Amino acid sequence: MNLLRRAPARLAGAAVLVLTASVTIGTVAPASGDDGRHPVQFTLSNAATPANASQEIPSDFSRCHLNPDGSFDPCVVPAAPVAGFDGTIAGDLVGVQRAAKEALLGVLVAGTPTSVDWPTVDLEPLDVTVAGCGTGSFVLQRDGNNGSPDATWHIVPHTGRGQLVGISGSGTSVGAFTGPGGTFVDTFVGRIRCGEHHD
């Protein structure tokens, strides 16, 4: 908050205090947790195994340079998940993630062309019903590292459609694999504000 804006408010409050002998000065911004957002928890499940993950998420390493010592110079690696890697969303959000519509970029900083250990930015269009908000779609951005199960997420501003126009939110996620022949499951927690239809 701008400190220059707070100073006049303090002066005005002091003047009122002298005249009334008792006054409660509220905060200018909403208190933490009282900003219209509500807590959510949901899961995203993709049925795939490590053995076929490279076919489900093919990556383009053509722009990466391999040094004589076997190391890579940092390079951007676009990946294109295919329809077979579509996800099912359950919990406070219910719907689907269309993997073929994703935009996934990684930055390879070490390892080999088959390594899955690099920082990633993943833009995931979701078609969902959000509890208390309605039905529609939005783009969820996830920032993490494919070598770690932990990531952060937020709803990309202005991407809400249908009853989810104006939706916003953010939080964290953690992934787990239930194998063999099992499923990748990401569990998301965070807070969401509905948007235009539920102000």
C-alpha positions, 0 to 999 in steps of 0.5 A: 500500500502507498505510504503517502496515502496512509499519512492523511488518513492517520491525520484525519483519524487523529482529528476525529479522535479529539472530537469524539473521544472514541473512534475505531479506524478500520483498515483501508484494504480488506483483512487477510482472508476476507477479500471475497475468495474462498478456499478450494481443493481439487485433484487432476488425474491423468492416466499414464505411466512413466514408460509412455509419458514421452509419447504422451508429452513429446518435447522438441529438443532441436534448439538445445546445444550439447557441449563436448562434456555432455552438458547442455547450454540452457535452452527452452523446450516446448512440449505438446501433450496429446489427447491421450493425456487428458485429465479428470478434475474432481473436488471443489472443481469438477470437469476436464483438462484437454491436454492437447490444448495445453501450452507447456514450456520447459527450460533444460539446464542440465541432464540429457535429452531424455531428462524430465528434470527442468523448470516448467511453465504449463498453461492448462485450459480447464472446462469445469464447474467451480463450487459456488461459482458456476460452469465455464472455462479458464486457463490455469497456469502452473509453475514448477519443475518436472523434477519436483512434485511441488508447484504453484498455480494461478488462474490467468487473468481475463481467461474466464468464460461462461459463468466464470468470467472474471474468476481469479485465484491461486495456490499450490499443488503437489503431484504423485504417481500411483503405479505401476500402470497407474495414474498421475494425480496432482492435488491443488489447494488454494483460494478462488474468487468467483467473478462477475456473476457472484460479486 
